[in-house]
Amino acid sequence: MVLVALHFILLPCVVASVVLTWLYQPLYVALLFTISFANLMFTRAECVLTNLENKIRKRLGLPKIRGFVARYIFMRTEPPVG
């Protein structure tokens, strides 16, 4: 539960950092930064916190999740992962 809360705390920080980058950095820096974070959030990139959550879920006998955003933000249920 603490791990999920940590994910929820970090998500607004990421959004705020993207907004602040657009306000205080040149366009090419802000665009690169925004694309990089969008890539991390919406692709199957490895996330340390999600991997840790999957290890904990495995010990508890729960199915693995594929991604934090899909599971907790969009409330998508998915078939169990390997």
TORRO-466383 format. One record per atom (N, C-alpha, C, O, CB): x, y, z; chain; atom name; residue number from 1. Coordinates in steps of 0.02 Angstrom, whole numbers. Glycine has a CB too. Example, Ala and Ser with C-alpha at 12.3 -4.5 7.8 and 13.67 -1.06 7.14 Angstrom:
BEGIN
        u        v        w   kette   atom    nr
      660     -284      390       A      N     1
      615     -225      390       A     CA     1
      660     -165      390       A      C     1
      712     -166      423       A      O     1
      565     -224      452       A     CB     1
      642     -112      354       A      N     2
      684      -53      357       A     CA     2
      645        2      394       A      C     2
      670       57      402       A      O     2
      704      -30      286       A     CB     2
This chain:
BEGIN
        u        v        w   kette   atom    nr
       41      -60        0       A      N     1
        0        0        0       A     CA     1
       43       64        0       A      C     1
       27      113      -33       A      O     1
      -47        0       60       A     CB     1
       97       61       37       A      N     2
      142      119       40       A     CA     2
      174      130      -29       A      C     2
      185      187      -49       A      O     2
      197      108       94       A     CB     2
      188       76      -63       A      N     3
      219       81     -129       A     CA     3
      171      115     -179       A      C     3
      192      155     -220       A      O     3
      239       12     -155       A     CB     3
      107       97     -176       A      N     4
       57      129     -219       A     CA     4
       51      203     -201       A      C     4
       45      245     -246       A      O     4
      -11       93     -212       A     CB     4
       52      218     -137       A      N     5
       49      288     -115       A     CA     5
      109      327     -140       A      C     5
      103      385     -161       A      O     5
       44      293      -39       A     CB     5
      168      296     -139       A      N     6
      228      329     -164       A     CA     6
      222      343     -238       A      C     6
      243      396     -262       A      O     6
      290      286     -150       A     CB     6
      194      296     -275       A      N     7
      182      307     -347       A     CA     7
      135      367     -357       A      C     7
      147      409     -400       A      O     7
      153      243     -379       A     CB     7
       82      369     -317       A      N     8
       34      425     -323       A     CA     8
       65      492     -304       A      C     8
       44      543     -329       A      O     8
      -28      411     -281       A     CB     8
      114      492     -259       A      N     9
      148      554     -240       A     CA     9
      195      576     -296       A      C     9
      200      636     -311       A      O     9
      187      544     -173       A     CB     9
      229      528     -326       A      N    10
      278      545     -378       A     CA    10
      245      568     -443       A      C    10
      274      608     -480       A      O    10
      322      485     -392       A     CB    10
      186      543     -458       A      N    11
      153      561     -521       A     CA    11
      139      636     -527       A      C    11
      156      665     -579       A      O    11
       89      522     -527       A     CB    11
      110      669     -477       A      N    12
      101      742     -482       A     CA    12
      167      780     -485       A      C    12
      171      834     -515       A      O    12
       59      768     -424       A     CB    12
      219      753     -453       A      N    13
      284      785     -456       A     CA    13
      311      784     -527       A      C    13
      342      833     -550       A      O    13
      334      751     -409       A     CB    13
      300      729     -562       A      N    14
      322      725     -632       A     CA    14
      283      775     -674       A      C    14
      313      810     -716       A      O    14
      313      653     -659       A     CB    14
      218      778     -664       A      N    15
      177      825     -703       A     CA    15
      199      897     -688       A      C    15
      204      937     -734       A      O    15
      102      816     -686       A     CB    15
      211      912     -625       A      N    16
      233      980     -607       A     CA    16
      301      996     -638       A      C    16
      313     1052     -659       A      O    16
      236      987     -530       A     CB    16
      346      946     -639       A      N    17
      412      960     -669       A     CA    17
      406      972     -744       A      C    17
      444     1013     -771       A      O    17
      459      901     -656       A     CB    17
      360      939     -777       A      N    18
      350      951     -849       A     CA    18
      323     1022     -859       A      C    18
      346     1058     -904       A      O    18
      301      899     -879       A     CB    18
      275     1042     -819       A      N    19
      247     1110     -825       A     CA    19
      301     1163     -811       A      C    19
      307     1211     -848       A      O    19
      188     1120     -776       A     CB    19
      340     1153     -759       A      N    20
      392     1201     -742       A     CA    20
      446     1203     -796       A      C    20
      475     1256     -809       A      O    20
      423     1183     -675       A     CB    20
      459     1147     -827       A      N    21
      508     1146     -882       A     CA    21
      483     1189     -940       A      C    21
      522     1227     -969       A      O    21
      521     1075     -906       A     CB    21
      418     1184     -956       A      N    22
      391     1225    -1010       A     CA    22
      393     1300     -993       A      C    22
      400     1341    -1037       A      O    22
      318     1204    -1025       A     CB    22
      388     1316     -929       A      N    23
      389     1387     -910       A     CA    23
      459     1417     -907       A      C    23
      468     1476     -923       A      O    23
      356     1395     -842       A     CB    23
      509     1377     -888       A      N    24
      574     1406     -874       A     CA    24
      632     1382     -917       A      C    24
      689     1403     -907       A      O    24
      591     1392     -804       A     CB    24
      619     1338     -965       A      N    25
      673     1313    -1007       A     CA    25
      658     1329    -1080       A      C    25
      601     1343    -1098       A      O    25
      682     1237     -998       A     CB    25
      710     1328    -1122       A      N    26
      698     1338    -1194       A     CA    26
      653     1283    -1223       A      C    26
      646     1229    -1194       A      O    26
      765     1340    -1232       A     CB    26
      623     1298    -1278       A      N    27
      574     1253    -1309       A     CA    27
      604     1184    -1323       A      C    27
      571     1133    -1310       A      O    27
      548     1283    -1373       A     CB    27
      665     1181    -1350       A      N    28
      694     1116    -1367       A     CA    28
      706     1073    -1305       A      C    28
      701     1011    -1309       A      O    28
      759     1127    -1405       A     CB    28
      722     1103    -1249       A      N    29
      731     1065    -1187       A     CA    29
      664     1041    -1161       A      C    29
      657      982    -1142       A      O    29
      767     1108    -1133       A     CB    29
      614     1085    -1160       A      N    30
      548     1067    -1135       A     CA    30
      516     1012    -1178       A      C    30
      485      966    -1151       A      O    30
      503     1128    -1134       A     CB    30
      524     1017    -1243       A      N    31
      494      967    -1287       A     CA    31
      527      898    -1277       A      C    31
      492      848    -1273       A      O    31
      502      989    -1360       A     CB    31
      592      897    -1273       A      N    32
      628      834    -1261       A     CA    32
      609      803    -1194       A      C    32
      598      743    -1189       A      O    32
      704      846    -1264       A     CB    32
      606      844    -1143       A      N    33
      588      822    -1075       A     CA    33
      517      793    -1074       A      C    33
      505      740    -1045       A      O    33
      593      881    -1024       A     CB    33
      470      827    -1106       A      N    34
      400      805    -1108       A     CA    34
      393      740    -1146       A      C    34
      357      695    -1124       A      O    34
      356      859    -1139       A     CB    34
      426      735    -1202       A      N    35
      422      673    -1242       A     CA    35
      452      614    -1203       A      C    35
      426      559    -1206       A      O    35
      458      681    -1310       A     CB    35
      506      627    -1168       A      N    36
      539      573    -1129       A     CA    36
      493      548    -1074       A      C    36
      487      487    -1065       A      O    36
      604      598    -1098       A     CB    36
      460      592    -1038       A      N    37
      415      570     -984       A     CA    37
      353      537    -1012       A      C    37
      328      489     -983       A      O    37
      396      629     -940       A     CB    37
      327      562    -1067       A      N    38
      269      529    -1098       A     CA    38
      287      459    -1120       A      C    38
      246      413    -1113       A      O    38
      243      571    -1158       A     CB    38
      346      450    -1147       A      N    39
      369      384    -1167       A     CA    39
      373      337    -1107       A      C    39
      351      279    -1111       A      O    39
      438      389    -1201       A     CB    39
      399      360    -1051       A      N    40
      403      319     -992       A     CA    40
      334      301     -963       A      C    40
      324      245     -939       A      O    40
      444      354     -939       A     CB    40
      288      347     -967       A      N    41
      223      335     -936       A     CA    41
      177      291     -979       A      C    41
      137      253     -951       A      O    41
      188      400     -923       A     CB    41
      182      295    -1044       A      N    42
      133      262    -1086       A     CA    42
      160      204    -1127       A      C    42
      125      179    -1171       A      O    42
      102      312    -1132       A     CB    42
      221      183    -1114       A      N    43
      248      125    -1148       A     CA    43
      264       72    -1095       A      C    43
      251       82    -1036       A      O    43
      311      142    -1188       A     CB    43
      290       18    -1117       A      N    44
      306      -38    -1071       A     CA    44
      377      -32    -1043       A      C    44
      410      -82    -1032       A      O    44
      298     -104    -1107       A     CB    44
      400       29    -1032       A      N    45
      467       39    -1004       A     CA    45
      469       12     -933       A      C    45
      419       13     -897       A      O    45
      486      114    -1006       A     CB    45
      527      -13     -913       A      N    46
      535      -40     -846       A     CA    46
      533       15     -793       A      C    46
      568       66     -799       A      O    46
      601      -80     -841       A     CB    46
      492        6     -743       A      N    47
      489       52     -687       A     CA    47
      510       15     -624       A      C    47
      485      -40     -610       A      O    47
      416       83     -678       A     CB    47
      556       43     -587       A      N    48
      582       11     -527       A     CA    48
      526       -1     -476       A      C    48
      523      -54     -446       A      O    48
      638       53     -496       A     CB    48
      483       49     -466       A      N    49
      430       41     -417       A     CA    49
      379      -11     -438       A      C    49
      353      -48     -396       A      O    49
      395      108     -406       A     CB    49
      363      -15     -502       A      N    50
      316      -66     -526       A     CA    50
      346     -135     -520       A      C    50
      312     -183     -502       A      O    50
      296      -52     -599       A     CB    50
      411     -142     -535       A      N    51
      444     -206     -526       A     CA    51
      443     -228     -453       A      C    51
      432     -286     -437       A      O    51
      516     -203     -551       A     CB    51
      455     -180     -407       A      N    52
      454     -196     -336       A     CA    52
      383     -216     -315       A      C    52
      374     -263     -276       A      O    52
      478     -136     -294       A     CB    52
      333     -180     -340       A      N    53
      264     -198     -324       A     CA    53
      247     -268     -349       A      C    53
      213     -306     -315       A      O    53
      215     -147     -354       A     CB    53
      271     -286     -408       A      N    54
      259     -353     -435       A     CA    54
      291     -407     -392       A      C    54
      262     -461     -383       A      O    54
      284     -358     -507       A     CB    54
      350     -393     -366       A      N    55
      382     -442     -321       A     CA    55
      341     -452     -257       A      C    55
      332     -508     -233       A      O    55
      454     -419     -303       A     CB    55
      316     -396     -230       A      N    56
      275     -400     -170       A     CA    56
      210     -437     -185       A      C    56
      188     -479     -146       A      O    56
      260     -330     -142       A     CB    56
      179     -421     -242       A      N    57
      116     -454     -260       A     CA    57
      127     -529     -270       A      C    57
       83     -569     -253       A      O    57
       88     -423     -324       A     CB    57
      184     -548     -297       A      N    58
      199     -619     -308       A     CA    58
      204     -655     -241       A      C    58
      178     -710     -233       A      O    58
      265     -628     -347       A     CB    58
      237     -623     -191       A      N    59
      242     -653     -124       A     CA    59
      174     -660      -91       A      C    59
      162     -707      -53       A      O    59
      288     -611      -80       A     CB    59
      128     -614     -107       A      N    60
       61     -616      -77       A     CA    60
       14     -661     -117       A      C    60
      -43     -672      -96       A      O    60
       32     -546      -74       A     CB    60
       38     -688     -173       A      N    61
       -4     -731     -213       A     CA    61
      -52     -694     -259       A      C    61
     -100     -723     -284       A      O    61
      -43     -776     -169       A     CB    61
      -38     -631     -271       A      N    62
      -80     -590     -315       A     CA    62
      -49     -588     -385       A      C    62
       12     -597     -392       A      O    62
      -88     -518     -287       A     CB    62
      -89     -577     -436       A      N    63
      -61     -574     -504       A     CA    63
      -20     -509     -513       A      C    63
      -33     -459     -481       A      O    63
     -116     -577     -557       A     CB    63
       29     -513     -558       A      N    64
       70     -455     -574       A     CA    64
       29     -404     -613       A      C    64
      -21     -420     -644       A      O    64
      133     -475     -615       A     CB    64
       51     -341     -609       A      N    65
       21     -288     -650       A     CA    65
       70     -270     -705       A      C    65
      130     -281     -699       A      O    65
        3     -225     -607       A     CB    65
       44     -242     -759       A      N    66
       87     -223     -815       A     CA    66
      114     -153     -807       A      C    66
      170     -139     -826       A      O    66
       50     -230     -881       A     CB    66
       74     -108     -779       A      N    67
       96      -39     -770       A     CA    67
       53       -3     -720       A      C    67
       -7      -17     -714       A      O    67
       96       -3     -836       A     CB    67
       83       44     -686       A      N    68
       48       81     -634       A     CA    68
       -8      125     -662       A      C    68
      -64      125     -636       A      O    68
       97      124     -595       A     CB    68
        8      162     -715       A      N    69
      -41      208     -744       A     CA    69
     -103      170     -769       A      C    69
     -159      191     -755       A      O    69
      -10      249     -801       A     CB    69
      -92      116     -805       A      N    70
     -148       77     -830       A     CA    70
     -190       47     -774       A      C    70
     -251       46     -777       A      O    70
     -123       21     -877       A     CB    70
     -157       23     -722       A      N    71
     -192      -12     -668       A     CA    71
     -229       36     -621       A      C    71
     -288       25     -606       A      O    71
     -142      -54     -628       A     CB    71
     -195       88     -598       A      N    72
     -224      130     -545       A     CA    72
     -254      195     -570       A      C    72
     -299      222     -538       A      O    72
     -172      145     -495       A     CB    72
     -231      222     -626       A      N    73
     -258      285     -651       A     CA    73
     -317      271     -698       A      C    73
     -370      300     -690       A      O    73
     -203      325     -687       A     CB    73
     -306      227     -747       A      N    74
     -359      212     -795       A     CA    74
     -403      154     -773       A      C    74
     -451      138     -807       A      O    74
     -329      196     -862       A     CB    74
     -387      123     -716       A      N    75
     -426       68     -686       A     CA    75
     -437       10     -735       A      C    75
     -490      -20     -737       A      O    75
     -493       93     -661       A     CB    75
     -386       -4     -775       A      N    76
     -391      -57     -824       A     CA    76
     -373     -123     -791       A      C    76
     -318     -130     -762       A      O    76
     -345      -44     -884       A     CB    76
     -417     -171     -794       A      N    77
     -399     -237     -770       A     CA    77
     -372     -276     -829       A      C    77
     -395     -269     -885       A      O    77
     -460     -274     -739       A     CB    77
     -322     -315     -816       A      N    78
     -288     -350     -869       A     CA    78
     -279     -423     -851       A      C    78
     -282     -441     -792       A      O    78
     -221     -318     -885       A     CB    78
     -268     -465     -901       A      N    79
     -255     -534     -885       A     CA    79
     -189     -540     -846       A      C    79
     -145     -498     -855       A      O    79
     -252     -577     -949       A     CB    79
     -182     -590     -805       A      N    80
     -120     -598     -766       A     CA    80
      -59     -603     -811       A      C    80
      -62     -632     -865       A      O    80
     -124     -659     -721       A     CB    80
       -5     -574     -787       A      N    81
       58     -574     -824       A     CA    81
       99     -633     -798       A      C    81
      104     -642     -737       A      O    81
       97     -507     -817       A     CB    81
      128     -671     -843       A      N    82
      173     -728     -828       A     CA    82
      187     -737     -759       A      C    82
      224     -783     -740       A      O    82
      235     -722     -861       A     CB    82
